[in-house]
Amino acid sequence: MPGRLAPSIRPRDAGPLLRGPHSGAAVAPLAAALADLVVDALLREVMLTPKPGLVDRRNTGSHRDMDVATFEASAAALRPGFAGFVTLGAGIAPLPPEAVLECARPVGLACERAMLAATGGVNTHKGSIFAFGLLLTAVGRLWAAGLPVDADAVCDEVARIAAGLVARELRRPGEPRTAGERLFRRHGLTGARGEAESGFATVRYRALPVLERALAEGRDTDTALAAAFLHLLAHNADTNLAARGGIGGLGFARAAAVRLLQAGGVDAADYAARLCALDDAFIARNLSPGGSADLLAVAWTLHRLPFVLRDGPPARTW
């Protein structure tokens, strides 16, 4: 992919996290490093400020039951579960992709319980648990099989694992039972399931190239993440927005992001003021692009993944 900064890591030229026998004991350092990476990604996402309608250091967005501290507690509580997904993936590497979701479900449910216990019952990261459950399990499977581990390989494996998910969970007969099913029936929105089934296509072909191009140009991390987030907001059919504001709310958010991009995006002289005004407009409409926030964390993780495999985990800031 043009502008890709991250190296493609293969076992023969990898750092210590990819060398050695692929045994249960050997997977532990890998699982710990990747769990640290994902927690780092989640914290970078929540600290990025401003983000329209989302919890950040400016305000709590369109939310009244959570703040930055809630997200910090949740992310820390999820670390063992994230490591568990990697370990699981390595252990079930011989299984066909279609068998993986059922195996991963108990780990995901345990993560949800840990999140709710840490936040007093607040759903801060349910979408992230789904996305990173797939991503980390995919990494574990590739690693255990001795295959290349980079953004493209991981996304391809996620697509194989999630194949048919939309048909099974959104196209089932009868009355729709969830908000996701209703949005699919009415508007064809596939949400997190569709993004997973596509192998994180919106991340892979929208957010990640923008993020890596900005970093290659020497932008600081927050500016690069802001640029990637703006592209996600413009291009992601975020079901969180549609659930809160209807299809009109989704359209409003995407159109606003497109206008900001057309005005120069993060390079616009009044970018910060425009984004703060958009934050206020989202809050007035009770809009929160939580799906795009999840995908921003995925983008950062995919960008950093090969570096972590080569050099080790990021320095902890929590």
N, C-alpha and C positions, 0 to 999 in steps of 0.2 A: 504494500500500500504506500503511495507517495507520502513522504514526510514521516514515515514510521521511524521513531527513535529507538524503540526497544529492540534488542537483539532477539533472534529466534534461538531458543535454547534446545540443544539436543544433548542426550546423555554423554556423548563423547567429549564435548567441550564445555560442560556445565560446571558450575561451582559445587561446593560441598553438599548442598541440599539435594542435588540430583545424582551424586555419585554413590556407589556402594550398593549392597544387596537391597532389593526392594522387598523388605520384610516388614512385619508389624512393628518391630523395634525401630527400623530405619525410617519409617514414615513419621514418627513422632516429631523430630525437628522440623520437617517440612510442614506438618499440620500446624505446629505452633507458629512458625514464621508466617504462614498464609493467614492464620487467624489474626495475628497482629496487623498484617497488611489490610485486611478488611475492616477491622476496628478503626485503623488510621483513616481509611477511606470514608467511613461513616462520620467520623469526627470532622474531617475536612469539609464534608458536605454541610453539616449543620453549622459550622463556624463561618462558612462563606456568607458574606453580608454585603449588600442586601440581596434577598431572594424573594421575589413577589409571592406573597401569600404563605410563605413557609417560615418555620421557626428559624431564627438566626440571632445574631447579637444585637440587631436593631429592635426586634420585637418578636412576639410569638405568632406572627402571621394571622391566619384565619383560624387559629386554634386557641382554646381557652383552658385546655387541660394539660398542656405540656409546655416546656421551655427548654433552653439549651441544657440545663442540668438534668432534665428528664432523659434527653437523648444520650447524654454522657453515661448516665447510669445504665441505660438500656444497652448501649454498645458494649460496655464492659461486661455486662451479664451474658452477652451473646458469645463472647470469645470462646468458651469451652465448646459450645455447640458448633461454632464455625470450624474449629479443629476437628470435631467429630465428623463433619461432612467429608473432610479430606481423608481421614482414616477409613471411613466407610467406603469411599470411592476406591481407595487402594485395595480394600479387601474384597470388593465385588467386581474388580476389573475383568474377570473372565465371563461375567454374565452379559447377556445381550442388552443393548441400550433400553429396550422396552421393559426390562425387569427392574430398572434402577429406581424409578419414581416410588414404587411401593416400598422398596428397601429404605429409601431416604425419608419417607413420611414420619416414622417415629422420631428421628433426629429433629426434623422440622417442628413437630409438636412439642418436643422437649424445649426447643429454642423459644417457642411462643410462651410456654409456661415460665421460663426464666425471665423473659422480657416483662411479662405481666407482673411477676413477683417484684421485679426491680423498680417498676414504674407505678406500682399501686393500681394496676389494672388498666393502664393507658396503652393503647396500641401505637407505639412509636415506629416499629420496624418490621411489621408483618410482611410488607412487600419486599423488604430487603432480605428477610429470612428466605423467602421463596427464591429470589434471584440468586442470592449467594449460596443457597443450598444446592442449586443446580450447578453453578459455576465451580464451587469448591469440590463437589463430588466428581465433576468432569475432570478437574485437574488431578485428583487422586487416581482416577482410572487411567488417564494418559501416563502419569508418572509410573504407576505400577506396571504398565505394559511396555515401558521403555520407549515411549513415543515422544516426538517433539512437544514441548509445552510452551505455547505462545498464544497471543490473542486469537489468531485465526483458528488454531487447532482446538482451543478451548471452546470457542463459539460454535465450531462445527460439531463438537461432541455434545454440547448443550442442545443443539438442534436435533441430534439423533435421539437423545434422552427424552426430549419433549415432543417428539413427533406424534401427531394425532391428539394432542392435549385439547386443542380448541374443539375438535369434533366430539370428543368424549365428554367434556365438561360444560361446553356452552351450547352444543347442538342437541342435547338430549331432549327427548319428547316430554310433553306436559308443560304445565305452567312454570315460568321461570321462578326459581327459588332464591336467587341472589341478585344483588345489584349488577354484578358482572353479566349474568345471564340476561337480565332485562336490557342492559345497554347493547348487548350483542344482538338480541332479537330486534330491537327498535332501530339501531343505528349501525350494526355491523362492527362495533368496536370489540376488538379481541383482547385488549389490555395486556396485563403481564403474561398471560398464557400465550398470546400471539407473539409477543416480543421474544419469549423463550423459544417458542417453536421456530421462529425465524433465526435463531442463533444470535440474539441481541443485535438484529440488523440496524436498529436506530442508533445504537451505541457504536457499532462497528463501522458504519458508513457515514455517520453524521458527527456524533460527539467526539469519538476517539481521534479522527483525523484533525478536527479543529483543535482539540486539546494538545496534540503532539506538534502540530504546526506552530501554535502559539509558544510552546516551550522551546521549539527549535529557533524561534525568532528572538529568544531571550526574555520572554515575558515572565513575570513572577508567577508562582503557582496559583495564587488566587485569581489573577487576571486570566490565566489560561483556563481555569475551572469555570470562571464566569462566562467566558466566551463559549465554552462547551455547553454550559447550562442554557444559554440563550438559544443555541441551535436546537437543543432538546425541546425547549418550550415551544419553538416554532414548528417543529416537525413531529413530535411525539403525540399520538392520539391518546392523551392521558385520561384514563377512565376516572381518576380521582377528580379531575376538573369536571367531567361530564356528570359524575354522580352528585356533585355539589351544586353545579350551575346549569345542568342540562347541556344539550348539544350547543345551545347558544353561548353558554359559559366557556365551553371548550373553544368554540370559534373566536370568542372575544380574546381569550388568552393567546391563542396562536397568532391571530392577526396583530395583536399588540407586539408580540415578539418579532414578527416579520418586519413591522414598521421600525422597530428599534435596530434591527439588523441593517435595514436599508439606510438608516441614518448614520451608519458607521459602527454599530455595535459597541464593543468595549473601547473603540478608538474615537467615538464621538466625544466632543469637548464637554458636553453636558450629560454624559452617560450615567454618572452616579445619580444626578438629580432626576433623570428620566426613570431610572430603575426604582428609585424611592417613590416617585409618583405612581408608578405601576404597582408597586407593593401596596400603596394605599388604596388603589382602585381594586385590586384583588381582594383585599380585606373587606372593602365595602360590599363586594359581591359574594363574600364567603367562599372565594376560590382558593384552592390549595393544590399545586401541581406535584403531589407526593410521588406519583409514578416517575416523573422526570427527575426528582431528587434521588430516587433509588437508582435510576440509570446513570446519573452523574457519578455516584459511588462506584458503580460497575465499571464505568469508563476509567476512573482513576486506578482501580484495581487491575484492569487489563493492561493499562499502560505500565504500571509498576511491576507486574508479575515477573517478567523475565529478569529484571534487575534484582528482585528479591531472591529468585532462584539462584542467581549467580553470586550475589554479594551478601545475602542474609537479610533478615527482617529490618524494617525501618526502626529508627530510634523511638522508643516509647515517649509519648507526650501526655500520657494519662496515668 
